[in-house]
């Protein structure tokens, strides 16, 4: 009878130790999620990221189409078609008259 009482007491004490975190170090359990759970979460996040990037690209393409429509409607040029900075400041007639002035020297 003494043996049964010892085993019962031992099992109750070990249950309390485990619940408080004072269990045997040999039977140490992993803390945190397992590798499989982490892998599944990473795959899920990657799928969500790919979906977001796809929708962003789609919205960007739609916006570009709208911009092109507005450019066409109002006769605007795209960035690649615009003139260089020096040409924007001077009209073509001003450039011609200036080149004529450069031929001779004017003294006051």
C-alpha positions in Angstrom: 0.0 0.0 0.0 2.9 2.3 0.7 4.1 1.9 -2.9 0.8 2.9 -4.3 0.6 6.0 -2.1 4.2 7.0 -3.2 3.4 6.7 -6.9 0.2 8.7 -6.5 1.9 11.4 -4.6 4.8 11.5 -7.1 2.4 11.8 -10.1 0.5 14.7 -8.5 3.8 16.5 -7.6 5.2 16.0 -11.1 1.9 17.3 -12.6 2.1 20.5 -10.5 5.8 20.9 -11.5 5.0 20.6 -15.2 2.1 23.1 -14.9 4.5 25.6 -13.2 7.3 25.0 -15.7 9.6 23.2 -13.4 9.5 19.9 -15.3 12.5 17.7 -16.1 14.9 19.3 -18.5 15.2 16.0 -20.3 11.6 16.2 -21.3 11.8 19.8 -22.4 9.2 20.7 -24.9 9.7 23.1 -27.8 8.4 26.5 -27.2 6.7 28.3 -30.1 5.2 26.9 -33.3 6.7 24.0 -35.1 8.6 24.2 -38.4 5.6 23.0 -40.4 3.4 25.7 -39.0 6.0 28.3 -39.7 6.4 27.1 -43.3 2.6 27.2 -43.9 2.4 30.7 -42.5 5.3 31.8 -44.7 3.6 30.3 -47.8 0.4 32.0 -46.9 2.2 35.4 -46.5 4.0 34.9 -49.8 0.7 34.2 -51.5 -0.9 37.3 -50.0 2.1 39.4 -51.0 2.0 38.2 -54.6 -1.7 38.9 -54.7 -1.2 42.5 -53.4 1.6 43.1 -56.0 -0.6 41.8 -58.8 -3.5 44.1 -57.8 -1.1 47.0 -57.5 0.3 46.3 -61.0 -3.2 46.1 -62.4 -4.2 49.4 -60.8 -1.0 51.0 -62.0 -1.7 49.9 -65.6 -5.3 51.2 -65.4 -4.0 54.6 -64.1 -1.5 54.7 -67.0 -4.3 54.1 -69.5 -6.3 56.9 -68.0 -3.3 59.2 -68.1 -2.7 58.4 -71.7 -6.4 59.2 -72.5 -6.0 62.6 -70.8 -2.8 63.3 -72.6 -4.4 62.4 -75.9 -7.5 64.5 -75.2 -5.6 67.7 -74.3 -2.7 67.1 -76.7 -0.1 66.8 -73.9 3.2 65.1 -74.5 4.7 62.3 -72.4 7.9 62.8 -70.5 9.9 61.1 -73.3 8.4 63.4 -76.0 9.0 66.7 -74.2 11.7 69.1 -75.3 15.0 69.6 -73.6 15.2 72.2 -70.8 17.1 74.7 -72.9 14.6 74.5 -75.8 11.6 75.1 -73.5 12.9 78.5 -72.3 13.3 80.0 -75.8 10.9 80.0 -78.7 12.2 79.0 -82.1 12.1 82.6 -83.3 14.1 83.8 -80.4 16.7 81.1 -81.1 17.0 82.2 -84.8 17.3 85.9 -84.0 20.0 85.3 -81.4 22.0 83.2 -83.8 21.9 86.1 -86.3 23.1 88.5 -83.6 26.0 86.3 -82.8 27.4 86.7 -86.3 28.4 90.3 -85.8 29.7 92.3 -83.0 27.6 95.2 -81.7 29.3 98.1 -80.0 27.4 100.8 -78.3 
